[in-house]
Amino acid sequence: MWENLRIVLEAANCTFDDVVEMTSYHVAMSKHMDVFRTAKNEVFPKGTYAWTRIGVSELAHPGLLAEVKCVAVKR
């Protein structure tokens, strides 16, 4: 997931440092949030963006546990 997002950010001449807002959608949020948060913290600088987490019953692609939407601003 993070590699795909990195590719999209680079195509817009941005990096993870340019992300100002992230919304993540989670299936079975209570079971997977620790793993997601650990992976997210490895990629994103801490405390530099707003993060909204939303629990959902399912996502558009069967089998996915999380989906991420980001807004980046090139400074």
Number of C-alpha atoms within 10 A of each C-alpha: 9 14 9 8 15 15 13 13 19 11 10 12 10 17 18 18 17 19 19 16 15 15 14 15 19 22 19 14 17 9 10 13 16 11 9 15 10 10 13 13 11 10 13 16 13 10 9 13 18 12 14 11 13 13 13 13 10 15 14 7 9 7 9 11 18 21 15 13 12 17 13 17 12 11 6
